[in-house]
Amino acid sequence: MLQLDGLTRRFGDHVAVDDVSFEVGAGQLVGFVGGNGAGKTTTMRMIMGVLEPTAGQVRWNDAAVTTADRRRFGYMPEERGLYPKQPVLEQVVYLAQLHGVSAADAKERGIKLLDRFGLAERAKDKLESLSLGNQQRVQIITAVIAQPTMLVLDEPFSGLDPGAVDDMVALLREITIAGTPVLFSSHQLDLVERLCDRIVILSRGRVVANGEADELRRSGPLRHRLVTGDDAGWVRDLGWLDVVDVAGNTAIVALTAPEDTDRLLAEAMRRGSVRELAEIVPTVADIYREVSS
């Protein structure tokens, strides 16, 4: 288990990461969400020891993380850190060896992973000859080839085509099923919502939401969409109802109590026909916009 305890990082007077605490449990896939400059990359760099925290602590299995622990972590930075003029398989093997994998095992694993991502025929090509999407595939391979105990991925899906995204998703599921904790950042909120066991939302360096996707969706106000046969403007006259928006025969309302659903339905039916009264379940994107504003 990875634990962040009050992690803080200042650059002069600027607080980039402010008292961040959350956990990534064994076999969990945790999505790390936030806008540009929210502090995600800085947090990941502190996890990996690239940056020292100003305050707080990174813990691994209830103890302060060590250099030896981090050597077994897999890391994929947002900015590619590979060698453009070196052949693909050669550097995949080399980087695996730095993590203690034997040359023979590294080559065998590397060939299998390159084949899995459709790059087997490019194994001897220089990295710079590959498209940016294929370079991203190689970067992913180098992060997972040593079978890490923890996986930290900064924007792993950036630049990948739909087929490569599916390959990556399948690989991450295999890794988490084996018990490895995975933390990844992404601006693709629909993907985060679909994949993740938990979601951590960062804004201005602070955690503003943390929980399971369904838990976060249910944490906001209870909103419903009412569609009537005629103009729905009358909902504005109901003093007990919080009206979010009205457009013609459609009204979006926030209910303060579950029993208000029946109350609203009865009132709407008294005034005419009702075509729809449905709960609006927010997406992760909706939650992100709400807590980050």
Phi and psi in degrees as a GROMACS rama.xvg file:
@    title "Ramachandran Plot"
@    xaxis  label "Phi"
@    yaxis  label "Psi"
@TYPE xy
-97.5558  133.771  LEU-2
-130.427  129.477  GLN-3
-106.688  126.888  LEU-4
-124.031  98.7921  ASP-5
62.3532  33.9573  GLY-6
-66.7724  127.907  LEU-7
-137.048  140.44  THR-8
-140.602  124.11  ARG-9
-111.741  143.946  ARG-10
-119.732  95.5742  PHE-11
66.049  -123.894  GLY-12
-87.5627  -7.99859  ASP-13
-89.2505  126.548  HIS-14
-96.0403  103.864  VAL-15
-80.8901  -36.3952  ALA-16
-132.62  126.966  VAL-17
-125.375  97.5274  ASP-18
57.7962  50.8958  ASP-19
-86.4384  126.244  VAL-20
-135.834  127.987  SER-21
-168.085  171.976  PHE-22
-126.337  152.352  GLU-23
-124.393  105.852  VAL-24
-81.0693  167.24  GLY-25
-56.2361  128.024  ALA-26
74.3443  7.98134  GLY-27
-92.7044  144.363  GLN-28
-111.228  109.683  LEU-29
-111.523  124.933  VAL-30
-89.874  132.882  GLY-31
-111.694  110.325  PHE-32
-119.556  141.738  VAL-33
173.298  159.714  GLY-34
-73.114  175.276  GLY-35
-60.6666  131.307  ASN-36
83.6538  6.77743  GLY-37
-72.9058  -22.5265  ALA-38
113.939  8.01365  GLY-39
-64.7893  -51.397  LYS-40
-64.3571  -39.846  THR-41
-61.2389  -41.2311  THR-42
-62.6344  -44.9058  THR-43
-64.2681  -37.6867  MET-44
-65.711  -33.9772  ARG-45
-70.2889  -37.3308  MET-46
-57.9493  -41.8773  ILE-47
-85.0092  -4.70528  MET-48
83.5553  8.30987  GLY-49
-70.7204  -34.6364  VAL-50
-122.146  144.798  LEU-51
-89.3269  136.563  GLU-52
-70.3863  146.997  PRO-53
-71.4264  -35.7285  THR-54
-152.389  164.5  ALA-55
87.5436  -175.595  GLY-56
-151.018  144.16  GLN-57
-97.9935  128.454  VAL-58
-121.745  147.09  ARG-59
-128.895  116.408  TRP-60
53.8279  48.7406  ASN-61
69.0682  16.563  ASP-62
-135.371  155.615  ALA-63
-57.1391  131.818  ALA-64
-63.7285  141.905  VAL-65
-112.708  168.571  THR-66
-61.0535  -37.9029  THR-67
-64.4266  -38.8986  ALA-68
-60.8129  -46.9812  ASP-69
-66.8734  -27.4631  ARG-70
-62.8274  -22.3619  ARG-71
-98.1242  2.27045  ARG-72
-84.3063  146.235  PHE-73
-99.3149  136.694  GLY-74
-136.915  132.862  TYR-75
-124.611  106.407  MET-76
-73.7304  159.41  PRO-77
-64.6324  -40.2526  GLU-78
-90.6522  125.965  GLU-79
-60.0044  137.04  ARG-80
-117.714  29.4658  GLY-81
-96.2017  174.705  LEU-82
-99.2988  111.17  TYR-83
-62.8661  -29.3363  PRO-84
-99.1745  5.73913  LYS-85
-99.1015  140.813  GLN-86
-57.1174  146.641  PRO-87
-58.8248  -58.1726  VAL-88
-63.3957  -36.4544  LEU-89
-59.3749  -44.6187  GLU-90
-79.2181  -27.3639  GLN-91
-61.0252  -45.5066  VAL-92
-63.5795  -44.7633  VAL-93
-59.8971  -46.4443  TYR-94
-68.6931  -32.444  LEU-95
-66.124  -38.7702  ALA-96
-63.5983  -33.1381  GLN-97
-62.6402  -24.0882  LEU-98
-92.7203  7.67365  HIS-99
93.7619  7.58218  GLY-100
-82.1498  137.46  VAL-101
-66.3447  156.891  SER-102
-59.8042  -40.7801  ALA-103
-65.7206  -45.7796  ALA-104
-66.0458  -39.2329  ASP-105
-63.4716  -41.1444  ALA-106
-66.8467  -42.4696  LYS-107
-63.3013  -47.0757  GLU-108
-64.8319  -41.0505  ARG-109
-61.5085  -43.6784  GLY-110
-63.4269  -41.6122  ILE-111
-64.3493  -41.8948  LYS-112
-71.3733  -39.1981  LEU-113
-62.6096  -39.9916  LEU-114
-65.1579  -40.26  ASP-115
-61.8378  -35.1492  ARG-116
-97.4535  16.1369  PHE-117
71.2674  28.5057  GLY-118
-120.537  12.8421  LEU-119
-57.8377  -37.9748  ALA-120
-75.7207  -10.1105  GLU-121
-104.581  11.4968  ARG-122
-58.5385  -33.804  ALA-123
-96.1514  -1.37723  LYS-124
-78.3039  152.082  ASP-125
-70.258  146.201  LYS-126
-57.6374  -38.7277  LEU-127
-64.6759  -17.115  GLU-128
-82.056  -9.68808  SER-129
-86.8474  154.267  LEU-130
-65.7385  163.893  SER-131
-61.6661  -37.1952  LEU-132
-63.6557  -40.8176  GLY-133
-71.1388  -33.5561  ASN-134
-62.5822  -36.7891  GLN-135
-63.6191  -38.583  GLN-136
-60.6129  -43.8657  ARG-137
-63.2985  -40.5166  VAL-138
-60.5261  -40.4071  GLN-139
-63.3569  -43.8381  ILE-140
-58.9046  -43.452  ILE-141
-65.9932  -25.9093  THR-142
-76.0083  -27.6368  ALA-143
-109.351  -10.3216  VAL-144
-64.8166  -28.0074  ILE-145
-86.4389  10.6499  ALA-146
51.8986  64.6877  GLN-147
-67.2762  156.237  PRO-148
-81.6311  -20.5618  THR-149
-145.791  141.338  MET-150
-123.842  124.075  LEU-151
-121.014  115.673  VAL-152
-125.022  121.243  LEU-153
-100.928  106.853  ASP-154
55.1476  56.065  GLU-155
-68.7134  -23.2858  PRO-156
-91.907  -2.31815  PHE-157
-63.4599  126.341  SER-158
83.1688  0.31225  GLY-159
-88.6266  140.99  LEU-160
-78.2912  167.466  ASP-161
-54.8952  -37.3221  PRO-162
-64.6384  -43.0207  GLY-163
-68.1892  -34.1842  ALA-164
-61.4593  -44.0321  VAL-165
-62.2627  -40.9835  ASP-166
-62.6784  -41.5895  ASP-167
-66.406  -42.616  MET-168
-60.3217  -45.6645  VAL-169
-61.0867  -41.2238  ALA-170
-65.0731  -43.9609  LEU-171
-63.9884  -36.9582  LEU-172
-64.5044  -41.0141  ARG-173
-62.2021  -41.0953  GLU-174
-66.1619  -43.4529  ILE-175
-72.2498  -34.608  THR-176
-60.0584  -32.786  ILE-177
-75.9822  -4.35126  ALA-178
103.722  0.715885  GLY-179
-79.845  130.034  THR-180
-73.2544  140.74  PRO-181
-131.364  128.148  VAL-182
-118.832  124.957  LEU-183
-139.386  145.51  PHE-184
-101.282  150.804  SER-185
-164.589  146.834  SER-186
-91.1433  -5.18596  HIS-187
-87.1228  84.1788  GLN-188
-65.8824  -31.346  LEU-189
-64.5287  -36.5835  ASP-190
-69.0994  -42.6567  LEU-191
-58.9645  -45.0149  VAL-192
-62.773  -39.016  GLU-193
-73.8326  -33.0046  ARG-194
-95.185  -35.7076  LEU-195
-87.6495  145.081  CYS-196
-75.2645  -38.3233  ASP-197
-138.333  157.424  ARG-198
-131.769  131.891  ILE-199
-115.521  123.421  VAL-200
-108.381  127.013  ILE-201
-111.726  137.332  LEU-202
-143.412  124.857  SER-203
53.6792  38.6575  ARG-204
83.5318  -1.24349  GLY-205
-118.872  149.723  ARG-206
-75.9901  119.562  VAL-207
-108.381  -11.353  VAL-208
-158.727  143.151  ALA-209
-157.443  116.084  ASN-210
169.64  -179.109  GLY-211
-66.8857  152.018  GLU-212
-55.7892  -46.1407  ALA-213
-66.2814  -36.9706  ASP-214
-62.9418  -42.7716  GLU-215
-66.9991  -40.2309  LEU-216
-62.3158  -34.8111  ARG-217
-87.1508  -5.02388  ARG-218
-81.5805  -18.0305  SER-219
-83.7039  -177.115  GLY-220
-65.0053  148.186  PRO-221
-80.4673  107.046  LEU-222
-111.75  146.756  ARG-223
-131.881  153.46  HIS-224
-108.271  122.939  ARG-225
-110.675  123.987  LEU-226
-118.459  119.842  VAL-227
-110.607  172.811  THR-228
-74.6069  -25.0687  GLY-229
-126.681  -170.277  ASP-230
-58.3019  135.771  ASP-231
-100.043  15.4676  ALA-232
-61.0636  -20.9024  GLY-233
-60.6317  -19.8289  TRP-234
-62.524  -23.3276  VAL-235
-67.6415  -19.5869  ARG-236
-86.732  -5.80581  ASP-237
-85.7712  108.206  LEU-238
-65.9511  -21.0799  GLY-239
-91.3416  3.18408  TRP-240
-116.459  134.957  LEU-241
-93.3895  108.742  ASP-242
-90.5861  119.53  VAL-243
-84.8815  -44.0812  VAL-244
-162.968  147.772  ASP-245
-134.833  129.045  VAL-246
-138.311  102.963  ALA-247
63.705  -120.488  GLY-248
-94.2027  12.1932  ASN-249
-120.2  130.898  THR-250
-127.751  139.272  ALA-251
-108.246  122.871  ILE-252
-130.536  151.933  VAL-253
-108.826  122.872  ALA-254
-97.0728  136.207  LEU-255
-83.9757  -18.7861  THR-256
-146.269  145.61  ALA-257
-56.0926  -34.3733  PRO-258
-69.3048  -14.8785  GLU-259
-67.5674  -17.0509  ASP-260
-61.6783  -47.8871  THR-261
-65.2518  -37.8122  ASP-262
-63.1843  -43.8918  ARG-263
-66.9117  -41.5586  LEU-264
-62.0908  -43.3375  LEU-265
-62.4384  -41.9271  ALA-266
-65.4864  -41.8522  GLU-267
-65.3084  -41.018  ALA-268
-68.398  -32.7863  MET-269
-64.7013  -29.9666  ARG-270
-92.2081  -9.8339  ARG-271
155.415  -154.174  GLY-272
-85.7103  152.396  SER-273
-121.662  120.983  VAL-274
-92.7599  -29.9242  ARG-275
-160.791  140.956  GLU-276
-141.576  105.652  LEU-277
-135.903  143.392  ALA-278
-70.0177  139.006  GLU-279
-99.4255  112.934  ILE-280
-92.8633  116.232  VAL-281
-68.6726  150.601  PRO-282
-85.6106  170.878  THR-283
-61.6576  -34.7573  VAL-284
-62.4001  -40.7616  ALA-285
-62.4182  -44.1511  ASP-286
-63.6021  -42.4779  ILE-287
-59.5957  -46.4029  TYR-288
-63.1656  -36.8028  ARG-289
-69.8636  -46.4528  GLU-290
-81.1394  -17.3173  VAL-291
-93.9825  -9.39357  SER-292
